[in-house]
Amino acid sequence: MKKFSFPLRSVATIRNLFEVRAREQFSLCVRAYAAAENKLNEQRARVAELENILRSGRLTRFRPADQSTFMAAFKDETALVGKRAADLNSALRDMESARQAWLESRRDVRVIESLERKARSLHQRELERENQAAMDDRAGAQAARATATTS
């Protein structure tokens, strides 16, 4: 019986390495997307807080200096919301491209795994065929010995 050897083992190793790197890159992109989403939510919370301050300031005595300061801060914080939303969209695009790269590398690994499974099953069939032939030869030899001793 011969030992199984897969000629594409080195290719499988390289593709597995690429798949692991692509998965790690995707993981980093997912974390970056989550961080960008948190920053956007925090920025929106700050804008909502400034809106509440502006509304409550109008219910009490009107102070133009305070209103002017809060309006400028509100304008700056609202502009940051737009920047954070753009950062989130960029992180989403990066995450999607990393996901596609990971899926492609995973597909490449699956192709090699499929070829290896087929090669293993073919090898197993050949081994079974060889074993069956050996058993047939042995049974034939025993039958020939049995008829030789009885004649």
Secondary structure in CASP SS format (residue, H / E / C, confidence):
PFRMAT SS
TARGET T0000
AUTHOR 0000-0000-0000
METHOD secondary structure of the structure
MODEL  1
M C 1.00
K C 1.00
K C 1.00
F C 1.00
S C 1.00
F C 1.00
P C 1.00
L C 1.00
R H 1.00
S H 1.00
V H 1.00
A H 1.00
T H 1.00
I H 1.00
R H 1.00
N H 1.00
L H 1.00
F H 1.00
E H 1.00
V H 1.00
R H 1.00
A H 1.00
R H 1.00
E H 1.00
Q H 1.00
F H 1.00
S H 1.00
L H 1.00
C H 1.00
V H 1.00
R H 1.00
A H 1.00
Y H 1.00
A H 1.00
A H 1.00
A H 1.00
E H 1.00
N H 1.00
K H 1.00
L H 1.00
N H 1.00
E H 1.00
Q H 1.00
R H 1.00
A H 1.00
R H 1.00
V H 1.00
A H 1.00
E H 1.00
L H 1.00
E H 1.00
N H 1.00
I H 1.00
L H 1.00
R H 1.00
S H 1.00
G H 1.00
R H 1.00
L H 1.00
T C 1.00
R C 1.00
F C 1.00
R C 1.00
P H 1.00
A H 1.00
D H 1.00
Q H 1.00
S H 1.00
T H 1.00
F H 1.00
M H 1.00
A H 1.00
A H 1.00
F H 1.00
K H 1.00
D H 1.00
E H 1.00
T H 1.00
A H 1.00
L H 1.00
V H 1.00
G H 1.00
K H 1.00
R H 1.00
A H 1.00
A H 1.00
D H 1.00
L H 1.00
N H 1.00
S H 1.00
A H 1.00
L H 1.00
R H 1.00
D H 1.00
M H 1.00
E H 1.00
S H 1.00
A H 1.00
R H 1.00
Q H 1.00
A H 1.00
W H 1.00
L H 1.00
E H 1.00
S H 1.00
R H 1.00
R H 1.00
D H 1.00
V H 1.00
R H 1.00
V H 1.00
I H 1.00
E H 1.00
S H 1.00
L H 1.00
E H 1.00
R H 1.00
K H 1.00
A H 1.00
R H 1.00
S H 1.00
L H 1.00
H H 1.00
Q H 1.00
R H 1.00
E H 1.00
L H 1.00
E H 1.00
R H 1.00
E H 1.00
N H 1.00
Q H 1.00
A H 1.00
A H 1.00
M H 1.00
D H 1.00
D H 1.00
R H 1.00
A H 1.00
G H 1.00
A H 1.00
Q H 1.00
A H 1.00
A H 1.00
R H 1.00
A H 1.00
T H 1.00
A H 1.00
T H 1.00
T H 1.00
S C 1.00
END
